[in-house]
């Protein structure tokens, strides 16, 4: 039987977000024909993760891997995703579930594929002299540290200074980060998007950066080959583990 994989996205009222998640699922499926890859959402869209788990169990699967489509291990990764597994158990679903790592840094290790994806979206860097890595934002200081770690990895790869910025919950805004870099003598700043999908927060952070004179704006990661490969790597690693949530 094929490997059952549940991709767990945050969900959004913006239809572009679900479209991006579905595109990523198709990319992962195309690269891994022996996998049954399905999408789920914590909020705003359906199906819920618990519903996909029930569907897999009903189809005869005995084990699945859940992949949080999250770039930081903040509240959604620590609380909401495990709660979906608990809810499935309470509803009578009997299925071994292994929970993969988030797609961002884990224990200080920034996945090279994540950096590959960010740089692929930025494209040619020859005309830039600094970067801003903009994320959705979180009040969780540990989660914000992983954004800083990713920015440092971008600097290590490109040789360009890279500041972090957030669309909400924490300063600075992307426009403030762009202005700071330009004031420091870096007139050509590129905006790297630490987002998996477009949405209202991404729109806001892009508008802020453009108001400040950013030169290049990268699209969210969505279904880049590097992101699909990173999801597959998380699945493969998790599939080797003893199930965290045994039936």
C-alpha positions in Angstrom: 0.0 0.0 0.0 1.2 3.5 -0.8 2.6 5.7 2.0 -0.1 8.0 3.4 1.0 11.6 3.7 -1.1 14.4 5.3 0.1 17.9 4.6 -1.2 20.2 7.3 -1.5 23.9 6.3 -2.6 26.8 8.5 -5.5 27.7 6.2 -6.7 31.2 5.1 -9.7 33.0 3.9 -7.6 34.0 0.9 -8.2 31.4 -1.9 -4.6 31.9 -3.1 -3.4 30.1 0.0 -5.3 26.9 -0.6 -4.3 27.0 -4.2 -0.7 27.2 -3.3 -1.1 24.2 -0.8 -2.7 22.1 -3.5 0.1 23.0 -6.0 2.7 21.9 -3.4 0.8 18.6 -2.9 0.8 18.0 -6.6 4.5 18.7 -6.8 5.3 16.3 -3.9 3.1 13.6 -5.5 4.8 14.0 -8.9 8.2 13.5 -7.3 7.1 10.5 -5.2 4.7 8.3 -7.2 4.5 5.8 -4.4 2.9 8.2 -2.0 -0.7 9.2 -1.4 -0.4 12.9 -0.6 -3.4 14.8 0.7 -3.9 18.3 2.0 -5.6 19.5 5.1 -6.2 22.8 6.9 -6.3 23.9 10.5 -8.6 26.8 9.9 -10.7 28.5 7.2 -10.6 25.6 4.7 -11.5 22.0 4.6 -10.8 19.1 5.1 -9.4 19.2 8.6 -6.5 17.0 9.4 -8.7 14.7 11.6 -10.9 14.1 8.6 -8.0 13.1 6.3 -6.7 10.8 9.0 -10.2 9.1 9.2 -10.2 8.8 5.4 -6.9 7.1 5.3 -7.9 4.7 8.1 -11.1 3.9 6.3 -9.1 3.1 3.2 -7.1 0.5 5.1 -4.0 2.5 5.9 -2.4 1.6 9.2 0.2 4.3 9.3 0.6 7.9 8.1 3.0 10.8 8.2 1.7 14.3 9.0 3.8 17.2 7.8 3.1 20.6 9.3 3.4 23.1 6.4 4.8 25.7 8.8 8.1 27.5 8.8 8.3 28.0 12.6 7.4 25.7 15.5 5.1 28.3 17.1 1.6 27.7 18.5 0.1 26.0 15.5 2.9 23.4 15.3 3.1 22.8 19.0 -0.6 22.8 19.9 -3.0 22.8 17.0 -1.5 20.0 14.9 -1.2 17.5 17.9 -4.7 18.5 18.9 -6.0 17.2 15.5 -4.4 13.9 16.1 -6.0 13.7 19.6 -9.4 14.6 18.0 -9.1 11.8 15.5 -8.3 9.4 18.3 -11.4 10.6 20.2 -13.5 9.9 17.1 -12.3 6.3 17.0 -9.6 6.6 14.2 -7.1 3.9 14.7 -4.0 4.8 12.8 -0.3 5.1 13.7 0.7 8.7 13.1 4.2 10.1 12.8 4.5 13.9 13.0 7.3 15.3 10.8 9.3 18.4 11.7 8.2 21.8 10.5 9.9 23.1 7.3 11.9 25.7 9.0 15.1 25.3 11.1 15.0 22.6 13.8 17.5 22.6 16.7 19.5 25.3 15.0 19.8 23.5 11.6 18.6 25.5 8.6 17.6 23.1 5.8 19.7 23.8 2.8 16.7 23.1 0.6 14.9 26.0 2.4 17.6 28.4 1.4 17.6 27.0 -2.1 13.9 27.7 -2.4 14.2 31.3 -1.1 17.1 32.0 -3.5 15.2 30.5 -6.4 12.3 32.9 -5.8 14.7 35.8 -5.6 16.3 34.9 -8.9 19.4 36.8 -10.1 21.1 38.6 -7.2 23.8 40.4 -9.2 22.2 43.8 -8.8 21.4 43.6 -5.1 23.5 44.6 -2.1 21.3 43.5 0.8 18.3 41.4 1.6 15.3 41.5 4.0 13.8 38.2 5.0 10.1 38.9 5.8 7.9 36.5 7.7 4.3 36.5 8.9 5.4 37.2 12.5 4.9 35.6 15.9 5.1 36.6 19.6 7.1 33.4 20.3 10.7 34.5 20.7 12.0 31.0 20.0 10.1 30.8 16.7 11.5 34.3 15.8 15.0 33.0 16.4 14.6 30.5 13.6 13.8 33.3 11.2 17.0 35.0 12.3 18.8 31.7 11.7 17.4 31.5 8.2 18.5 35.1 7.5 22.0 34.2 8.7 22.0 31.2 6.3 21.0 33.5 3.4 23.9 35.8 4.3 26.3 32.8 4.4 25.1 31.6 1.0 25.1 35.0 -0.8 27.5 37.2 1.1 24.8 39.8 1.4 23.7 41.3 4.7 20.2 40.1 5.5 17.8 41.6 8.0 14.6 40.1 9.3 11.2 41.7 9.2 7.6 40.7 10.1 4.2 41.4 8.8 2.6 41.3 12.3 3.2 40.5 16.0 6.8 41.8 16.2 9.0 44.6 14.8 10.4 45.6 12.5 8.0 45.9 9.5 9.6 45.1 6.2 9.6 48.8 5.2 11.5 49.7 8.3 14.1 47.0 7.6 14.5 48.2 4.0 14.9 51.8 5.1 17.5 50.8 7.7 19.6 48.9 5.1 19.4 51.8 2.7 20.4 54.3 5.3 23.4 52.0 6.1 24.6 52.3 2.5 22.8 49.5 0.8 20.6 51.1 -1.9 19.5 48.0 -3.7 17.6 45.7 -1.3 15.7 42.5 -2.2 12.8 41.1 -0.3 12.9 37.4 0.4 9.5 36.0 1.3 9.5 33.6 4.3 6.0 32.6 3.3 4.6 29.3 2.0 1.7 31.0 0.2 0.4 34.4 -0.7 -2.3 36.0 1.5 -3.2 39.2 3.2 -0.1 39.3 5.5 2.2 38.8 2.5 0.4 41.5 0.6 0.9 43.9 3.6 4.6 43.1 4.0 5.2 43.6 0.3 3.4 46.9 0.2 5.4 48.1 3.2 8.7 47.1 1.5 7.7 48.7 -1.8 6.8 52.0 0.0 10.4 52.0 1.3 12.0 51.5 -2.1 12.7 47.8 -2.2 14.2 46.8 -5.6 13.2 43.1 -5.9 10.2 41.3 -4.3 10.3 37.5 -4.2 7.1 35.4 -4.4 6.3 33.0 -1.6 7.8 29.5 -1.8 4.5 27.7 -2.8 5.5 24.8 -5.1 9.1 25.5 -5.8 11.1 22.2 -6.5 13.2 22.9 -3.5 10.2 23.2 -1.2 8.7 20.0 -2.6 12.0 18.2 -2.0 12.1 19.6 1.6 8.6 18.2 2.3 9.7 14.8 0.9 12.8 14.9 3.0 10.7 15.6 6.1 8.4 12.7 5.2 11.2 10.3 4.6 12.9 11.1 7.9 9.7 10.8 9.9 8.7 7.5 8.2 11.8 5.9 9.7 10.8 6.8 13.3 8.7 4.8 15.7 5.2 6.4 15.5 4.8 9.2 18.0 1.1 8.6 18.1 0.5 4.8 18.0 -3.0 3.4 17.4 
